[in-house]
């Protein structure tokens, strides 16, 4: 067998490993081995590629791989679990960036030759576009998640028109570049694509980040597939397509969980500070019931059943370990404790599950929306920790609410609801929450971590 | 028999995407974050493209671009798989129930 065939066989084995690896993600018990199989597939694919006859310069490759491995290993070891959305955003961006560089360097290599195949030329332009949009979009998402840019939607007049015009200009430039390679125009295209990614993500609010990250994940896969079409490399096409599909499915799940359309998430600037709503809250005189840690502890300690509902606030105050301690303590007193996780709680799909896994909460105590919604009416106490929009009864009852139609965790049906919250400020979407004014709701204000700590002490004494 | 290479490639893309849709639909929500970061590491497959670009002799610009692409995608691959492994190592069932 010649080298090309051997590489082909290696790619086939790698493809199978990727598919089996993804399949093993259908259960938490097998997922870790699935991830290992995928990484083995990647290793085989890399080694096989090094045997490609076109490769002469091994030095550059070796330097790049060593530097990249050290940085990657350090990042993955030192990152805090609460910062996982930022890390995934950055990794998405790096993948997209690398794919666009592959496209760009193929362009610089080929453009002097009079005829690039139209299909290759199109793939180069498409790879450049999607790779760079992924890169700059992910950087903006990272800056928002890290709190360097503010999480609320950032908008300016004519934003949508500017983005639309830019997109049309980009398409025109691509059409021109496919017919005749012209370096200055290509460089202009690069800048325009980076700008487009920035414009697309900057108006999207923090609460919509699960959708954005899923979408960028998909883009990074499609960019890799585009690089595959450029180089005629089947392995890139297959793996890119798998990731692209994964990202699209996750995007769909997130959008469904918010009862929104993709267009609404992308261009709706959801949660942009609406003056009328903000004013309404500040002049609000509806009564709320504030409670003390002591009373709240009694409520929790003597309940028969309790459901914990964590939200982004749990991640912000890094209170997952305290929550687990409270759960264990109540469990020991004979209280049945479950956790209810909304699909869009937090800043990325499954964000809460990872935090609770870190705190060693058994995953069979975590329940989805559909699994647990019927149980709230038979539950003594619901403890809401830093969740807001996903428990807002207006989404079910008030057809004028911007949240109307979004599936929520129906915590207000429980006997008692205890809400841990920093202050009465509205959630990311800037929408007032009817839950806080219900007669069976008590509010305990303060940092979630501190409040949980006090509750734990009180229950120990109860 | 399909002779056209481009068409074959599109065939492969469509089939792989379909397989992806089927596989991912069955992933439980609790694994969405590790799934995403593992899939993310797989999208670092573009490292193969980066290797091909960096390994060819094509002037200083191409070499620098290639080196850059290799570094970025290696971070993506190594960091992605390692952090996923770290996350999945934390997922566990209640021991009492297993016994």
Contacts between the chains, C-beta under 8 A, distances in Angstrom:
chain1	res1	chain2	res2	distance
A	15	B	16	7.9
A	18	B	42	6.0
A	19	B	19	6.1
A	19	B	23	6.9
A	21	B	38	7.3
A	22	B	20	7.3
A	22	B	23	4.5
A	22	B	24	6.9
A	22	B	35	7.9
A	22	B	38	7.9
A	22	B	39	7.5
A	23	B	23	5.5
A	23	B	26	7.9
A	25	B	23	7.7
A	25	B	24	8.0
A	25	B	27	4.8
A	25	B	31	5.5
A	25	B	34	7.5
A	25	B	35	5.1
A	25	B	38	7.1
A	26	B	23	8.0
A	26	B	26	4.6
A	26	B	27	5.9
A	26	B	28	7.0
A	27	B	28	7.3
A	28	B	28	7.3
A	28	B	30	6.3
A	28	B	31	6.0
A	28	B	88	7.7
A	28	B	91	4.6
A	28	B	93	7.7
A	29	B	93	7.5
A	31	B	31	5.5
A	31	B	34	6.1
A	31	B	35	7.8
A	31	B	88	5.2
A	31	B	91	7.1
A	32	B	85	6.5
A	32	B	88	3.9
A	32	B	89	6.5
A	32	B	91	7.6
A	34	B	38	7.4
A	35	B	34	7.1
A	35	B	38	4.8
A	35	B	81	6.3
A	35	B	84	4.7
A	35	B	85	5.7
A	35	B	88	6.0
A	36	B	85	7.1
A	38	B	38	6.0
A	38	B	41	7.0
A	38	B	42	5.8
A	38	B	81	7.1
A	39	B	41	7.1
A	39	B	81	4.1
A	39	B	85	7.9
A	42	B	41	7.2
A	42	B	42	7.0
A	42	B	44	7.3
A	42	B	45	6.9
A	42	B	47	8.0
A	42	B	77	5.9
A	42	B	81	7.2
A	45	B	45	6.8
A	45	B	48	6.1
A	46	B	47	6.4
A	46	B	48	6.7
A	46	B	51	7.2
A	49	B	48	4.5
A	49	B	51	5.2
A	49	B	52	6.8
A	50	B	51	6.7
A	52	B	51	7.9
A	52	B	52	6.2
A	52	B	55	7.3
A	54	B	52	6.4
A	54	B	55	6.7
A	54	B	56	5.6
A	55	B	51	7.0
A	55	B	52	6.8
A	55	B	55	3.2
A	55	B	56	6.9
A	56	B	55	6.3
A	56	B	56	6.7
A	56	B	57	5.5
A	57	B	54	6.8
A	57	B	55	5.1
A	57	B	56	7.1
A	57	B	57	6.2
A	57	B	63	7.0
A	58	B	55	6.8
A	60	B	54	4.6
A	60	B	55	7.1
A	60	B	63	5.7
A	60	B	66	6.1
A	60	B	67	5.0
A	60	B	70	7.2
A	61	B	51	5.4
A	61	B	54	5.2
A	61	B	55	5.6
A	61	B	70	5.9
A	63	B	67	6.6
A	64	B	50	7.3
A	64	B	54	6.3
A	64	B	66	7.6
A	64	B	67	5.0
A	64	B	68	7.8
A	64	B	69	7.8
A	64	B	70	2.9
A	64	B	71	4.8
A	64	B	74	6.3
A	65	B	70	6.2
A	65	B	74	5.2
A	67	B	71	5.1
A	67	B	74	7.5
A	68	B	70	6.5
A	68	B	71	4.4
A	68	B	72	7.1
A	68	B	73	7.1
A	68	B	74	2.5
A	68	B	75	4.7
A	68	B	77	7.8
A	68	B	78	6.5
A	69	B	74	5.7
A	69	B	78	4.7
A	71	B	71	7.6
A	71	B	75	5.0
A	71	B	79	7.4
A	72	B	74	6.3
A	72	B	75	4.1
A	72	B	76	7.2
A	72	B	77	7.0
A	72	B	78	3.4
A	72	B	79	3.3
A	72	B	80	7.5
A	72	B	82	6.8
A	73	B	78	5.8
A	73	B	79	7.0
A	73	B	82	6.0
A	75	B	75	7.1
A	75	B	79	4.8
A	75	B	83	7.5
A	76	B	78	7.5
A	76	B	79	4.5
A	76	B	80	7.7
A	76	B	82	3.8
A	76	B	83	3.7
A	76	B	86	6.4
A	77	B	82	7.2
A	77	B	86	7.5
A	79	B	83	6.4
A	81	B	87	7.4
A	81	B	90	7.9
A	84	B	33	6.2
A	84	B	37	7.5
A	84	B	83	7.8
A	84	B	87	7.4
A	87	B	37	7.7
A	87	B	79	7.7
A	87	B	83	6.5
A	88	B	33	7.6
A	88	B	36	5.9
A	88	B	37	5.4
A	88	B	40	6.0
A	91	B	37	7.1
A	91	B	40	5.0
A	91	B	41	7.5
A	91	B	44	7.9
A	91	B	75	7.5
A	91	B	76	5.2
A	91	B	79	6.1
A	91	B	80	5.4
A	92	B	40	6.0
A	92	B	43	7.8
A	94	B	44	7.7
A	94	B	72	4.5
A	94	B	73	6.9
A	94	B	75	5.5
A	94	B	76	4.5
A	95	B	40	6.7
A	95	B	43	4.5
A	95	B	44	5.4
A	95	B	46	6.1
A	95	B	72	7.7
A	95	B	73	6.5
A	95	B	76	4.7
A	97	B	72	5.2
A	98	B	44	7.5
A	98	B	46	4.8
A	98	B	47	7.1
A	98	B	49	7.8
A	98	B	50	5.6
A	98	B	69	4.6
A	98	B	70	7.9
A	98	B	72	4.2
A	98	B	73	3.8
A	98	B	76	6.8
A	99	B	46	4.5
A	99	B	49	7.1
A	101	B	50	7.2
A	101	B	53	7.7
A	101	B	65	5.3
A	101	B	66	7.8
A	101	B	68	5.8
A	101	B	69	4.0
A	101	B	72	7.2
A	102	B	46	6.1
A	102	B	49	4.1
A	102	B	50	5.9
A	102	B	53	5.5
A	102	B	69	5.6
A	104	B	65	6.3
A	105	B	53	4.8
A	105	B	58	7.5
A	105	B	61	7.7
A	105	B	62	5.0
A	105	B	65	4.1
A	105	B	66	6.1
A	105	B	69	7.2
A	106	B	53	7.0
A	108	B	58	7.8
A	108	B	61	5.9
A	108	B	62	6.1
A	108	B	65	7.3
A	109	B	56	7.6
A	109	B	58	5.0
A	109	B	62	5.8
A	119	B	6	5.0
A	213	B	36	7.2
A	214	B	36	7.0
A	217	B	36	5.5
A	217	B	39	6.4
A	217	B	40	5.9
A	217	B	43	7.5
A	220	B	40	6.8
A	220	B	43	4.4
A	221	B	39	7.2
A	221	B	42	7.8
A	221	B	43	4.6
A	223	B	43	7.7
A	223	B	46	7.1
A	224	B	43	5.0
A	224	B	44	7.9
A	224	B	45	5.4
A	224	B	46	4.3
A	224	B	49	7.7
A	225	B	13	6.1
A	227	B	46	5.2
A	227	B	49	4.3
A	228	B	9	7.6
A	228	B	49	7.2
A	229	B	6	7.9
A	229	B	9	6.1
A	229	B	13	8.0
A	230	B	49	7.5
A	231	B	49	5.4
A	231	B	52	5.9
A	232	B	5	7.0
A	232	B	9	7.3
A	233	B	48	6.2
A	233	B	49	6.5
A	233	B	52	7.3
A	234	B	9	7.0
A	234	B	12	5.9
A	235	B	45	6.5
A	235	B	48	5.9
A	236	B	45	5.6
A	236	B	46	6.5
A	236	B	48	5.9
A	236	B	49	5.8
A	237	B	9	5.8
A	237	B	12	5.4
A	237	B	13	5.1
A	237	B	16	6.9
A	238	B	12	6.1
A	238	B	13	7.8
A	238	B	16	4.4
A	239	B	16	7.8
A	239	B	42	5.3
A	239	B	43	7.1
A	239	B	45	3.8
A	240	B	13	7.9
A	240	B	43	6.6
A	240	B	45	6.6
A	240	B	46	7.7
A	241	B	12	7.7
A	241	B	13	4.9
A	241	B	14	7.7
A	241	B	16	3.7
A	241	B	17	4.2
A	241	B	20	6.2
A	242	B	16	5.6
A	242	B	17	7.4
A	242	B	19	6.8
A	242	B	20	4.1
A	242	B	23	7.8
A	242	B	39	7.3
A	242	B	42	6.5
A	243	B	20	7.3
A	243	B	39	4.7
A	243	B	40	7.3
A	243	B	42	5.3
A	243	B	43	4.2
A	244	B	17	6.3
A	244	B	20	7.1
A	245	B	16	7.7
A	245	B	17	4.5
A	245	B	18	7.6
A	245	B	19	7.8
A	245	B	20	2.9
A	245	B	21	4.8
A	245	B	24	6.4
A	246	B	20	5.6
A	246	B	23	7.8
A	246	B	24	4.6
A	246	B	35	6.9
A	246	B	36	7.5
A	246	B	39	4.3
A	247	B	36	7.7
A	247	B	39	7.1
A	248	B	21	7.6
A	249	B	20	7.8
A	249	B	21	6.1
A	249	B	24	4.3
A	249	B	25	6.0
A	250	B	24	7.2
A	250	B	32	6.4
A	250	B	35	7.6
A	250	B	36	6.4
A	253	B	29	7.6
A	253	B	32	7.7
A	341	B	29	7.1
A	341	B	30	7.5
A	343	B	29	5.9
A	348	B	32	7.7
A	348	B	33	6.0
A	348	B	36	6.9
A	349	B	29	7.3
A	349	B	32	3.5
A	349	B	33	6.3
A	349	B	36	6.3
A	350	B	29	6.2
A	350	B	30	6.3
A	350	B	31	6.4
A	350	B	32	3.2
A	350	B	33	3.6
A	350	B	34	7.3
A	350	B	35	7.5
A	350	B	36	7.5
A	351	B	33	6.0
A	353	B	29	7.3
A	353	B	30	4.3
A	353	B	31	7.5
A	353	B	32	7.4
A	353	B	33	6.6
A	354	B	33	4.7
A	354	B	34	7.1
A	354	B	87	5.6
A	354	B	90	7.5
A	357	B	87	7.1
A	357	B	90	4.3
A	357	B	91	4.6
A	357	B	92	7.4
A	358	B	90	5.1
A	360	B	90	7.3
A	360	B	92	6.8
A	362	B	92	6.5
A	362	B	93	5.3
A	362	B	94	3.6
A	362	B	97	7.4
A	363	B	30	5.5
A	363	B	91	5.5
A	363	B	92	7.1
A	363	B	93	6.4
A	364	B	93	5.7
A	364	B	94	6.5
A	364	B	97	7.0
A	365	B	94	7.2
A	366	B	30	5.7
A	368	B	29	5.4
